[in-house]
């Protein structure tokens, strides 16, 4: 029997070039930080001040007004106007 995936956010890690989001079901989504210019241009301190939003399915950075969803991350969707 297959268990359904739990795509809620568990943890967020950001390096100089990668955004990694750990999900409750054990998966990790890693995407280039360059896909999200607001995060790329934020200070390390601003990047670390994130909060879980949208009943666990989103991430919000209040200081830089950035919001990402696990759905978009799983689709591999960069920010609008970013060429991959």
Residue frames relative to the residue before (quaternion, step in Angstrom):
aa qw qx qy qz dx dy dz
X 1.0000 0.0000 0.0000 0.0000 0.00 0.00 0.00
X 0.3405 -0.7481 0.5374 0.1888 3.58 -0.83 0.98
X 0.3093 -0.7146 0.5919 0.2083 3.53 -1.06 0.77
X 0.4909 -0.6527 0.4764 0.3257 3.56 -1.07 0.65
X 0.5334 -0.6352 0.4631 0.3123 3.54 -1.13 0.70
X 0.2317 -0.7403 0.6147 0.1430 3.55 -1.09 0.78
X 0.1222 -0.8545 0.5047 0.0138 3.54 -0.05 1.35
X 0.3876 0.7120 -0.4974 0.3089 3.59 1.17 0.46
X 0.5566 -0.6258 0.4499 0.3100 3.55 -1.20 0.68
X 0.1819 -0.7659 0.6093 0.0953 3.54 -1.00 0.92
X 0.7921 -0.1089 0.1229 0.5879 3.58 0.91 -0.95
X 0.2023 -0.7521 0.6172 0.1119 3.54 -1.29 0.50
X 0.0251 -0.7737 0.6330 -0.0053 3.55 -1.00 0.92
X 0.0533 -0.7984 0.5998 0.0045 3.56 -0.95 0.88
X 0.1416 -0.7561 0.6343 0.0763 3.54 -0.87 1.02
X 0.7542 -0.3611 0.2684 0.4783 3.58 -1.23 -0.27
X 0.8372 0.1672 -0.0673 0.5164 3.60 1.08 -0.58
X 0.7463 0.3500 -0.2090 0.5262 3.63 1.24 -0.01
X 0.2060 -0.7114 0.6586 0.1330 3.52 -1.19 0.80
X 0.0277 -0.7958 0.6047 -0.0192 3.59 -0.71 1.09
X 0.0793 -0.7939 0.6029 0.0012 3.55 -0.81 1.08
X 0.2340 -0.7586 0.5964 0.1183 3.55 -0.74 1.12
X 0.2499 -0.7720 0.5710 0.1247 3.55 -0.91 0.98
X 0.6587 -0.5323 0.3710 0.3810 3.55 -1.25 0.49
X 0.6926 0.4834 -0.2895 0.4504 3.62 1.09 -0.61
X 0.6622 -0.5431 0.2951 0.4237 3.59 1.27 0.22
X 0.5729 0.5820 -0.3937 0.4220 3.60 1.20 -0.24
X 0.1894 -0.7363 0.6349 0.1378 3.53 -1.33 0.42
X 0.2003 -0.7484 0.6233 0.1064 3.55 -0.95 0.97
X 0.0257 -0.7881 0.6149 -0.0068 3.60 -0.80 1.01
X 0.0343 0.7940 -0.6027 0.0718 3.54 -0.81 1.07
X 0.5981 -0.5615 0.4159 0.3926 3.59 -1.17 0.46
X 0.4922 -0.6621 0.4810 0.2968 3.57 -0.91 0.91
X 0.5780 0.6091 -0.3629 0.4039 3.60 1.15 -0.61
X 0.5542 0.6069 -0.3928 0.4125 3.62 1.20 -0.33
X 0.7672 0.2820 -0.1366 0.5596 3.58 1.19 -0.51
X 0.2617 -0.8327 0.4676 0.1394 3.59 0.22 1.31
X 0.6190 0.5393 -0.3676 0.4368 3.63 0.97 -0.68
X 0.6735 0.4680 -0.2944 0.4906 3.58 0.97 -0.80
X 0.6291 0.5535 -0.3265 0.4374 3.56 0.98 -0.87
X 0.7533 0.3956 -0.2011 0.4853 3.57 0.98 -0.89
X 0.5203 0.6349 -0.4141 0.3933 3.60 1.26 -0.07
X 0.5422 -0.5802 0.4818 0.3703 3.54 -1.25 0.37
X 0.6468 -0.5050 0.3792 0.4276 3.60 -1.18 0.36
X 0.6339 0.5335 -0.3292 0.4529 3.58 1.03 -0.76
X 0.6569 0.4963 -0.3120 0.4742 3.60 0.95 -0.83
X 0.6369 0.5365 -0.3270 0.4467 3.59 1.00 -0.78
X 0.6816 0.5011 -0.2831 0.4518 3.57 1.05 -0.76
X 0.6695 0.4902 -0.3023 0.4692 3.61 1.18 -0.41
X 0.2338 0.7592 -0.5566 0.2432 3.55 0.37 1.31
X 0.1333 -0.7699 0.6157 0.1025 3.52 -1.29 0.34
X 0.5058 -0.6241 0.4991 0.3249 3.53 -1.20 0.57
X 0.0637 -0.7982 0.5989 -0.0126 3.56 -0.93 0.96
X 0.8045 0.3478 -0.1950 0.4402 3.55 -1.33 -0.03
X 0.6708 -0.5228 0.2940 0.4362 3.58 0.85 1.01
X 0.7406 -0.4119 0.2177 0.4843 3.57 1.16 0.60
X 0.6545 0.5346 -0.3022 0.4411 3.58 1.27 -0.22
X 0.7406 0.3379 -0.2168 0.5389 3.58 1.26 0.21
X 0.2487 -0.7225 0.6249 0.1599 3.52 -1.37 0.32
X 0.0799 -0.7997 0.5950 0.0091 3.56 -0.92 0.95
X 0.1448 -0.7428 0.6492 0.0762 3.54 -1.05 0.91
X 0.2928 -0.8189 0.4624 0.1730 3.62 -0.03 1.26
X 0.6706 0.5312 -0.3171 0.4093 3.61 0.91 -0.82
X 0.7781 0.2879 -0.1677 0.5325 3.59 1.09 -0.60
X 0.3956 -0.7578 0.4383 0.2776 3.57 1.35 0.17
X 0.4060 0.6819 -0.4949 0.3538 3.56 0.85 1.05
X 0.0341 -0.7824 0.6218 -0.0111 3.55 -1.03 0.89
X 0.0087 -0.7776 0.6286 -0.0122 3.56 -0.95 0.93
X 0.2485 -0.7555 0.5854 0.1571 3.55 -1.16 0.61
X 0.5661 -0.5781 0.4486 0.3796 3.55 -1.16 0.51
X 0.5847 0.5783 -0.3714 0.4311 3.59 1.08 -0.63
X 0.6878 0.4741 -0.2778 0.4744 3.59 0.87 -0.95
X 0.6449 0.5168 -0.3194 0.4636 3.56 1.00 -0.81
X 0.6666 0.4975 -0.3015 0.4661 3.59 0.96 -0.83
X 0.6472 0.5009 -0.3066 0.4860 3.59 1.17 -0.60
X 0.4059 -0.7077 0.4811 0.3209 3.59 1.19 -0.42
X 0.3693 0.7560 -0.4590 0.2853 3.55 1.13 0.73
X 0.2629 -0.7557 0.5771 0.1637 3.61 -0.61 1.09
X 0.6798 -0.4492 0.3683 0.4477 3.57 -1.30 0.12
X 0.6158 -0.5361 0.4086 0.4079 3.61 -1.15 0.52
X 0.8236 0.2291 -0.2085 0.4751 3.57 -1.14 0.75
X 0.5611 0.5401 -0.4180 0.4676 3.60 1.22 0.37
X 0.2441 -0.7706 0.5732 0.1341 3.56 -0.77 1.05
X 0.2616 -0.7768 0.5593 0.1240 3.52 -0.89 1.00
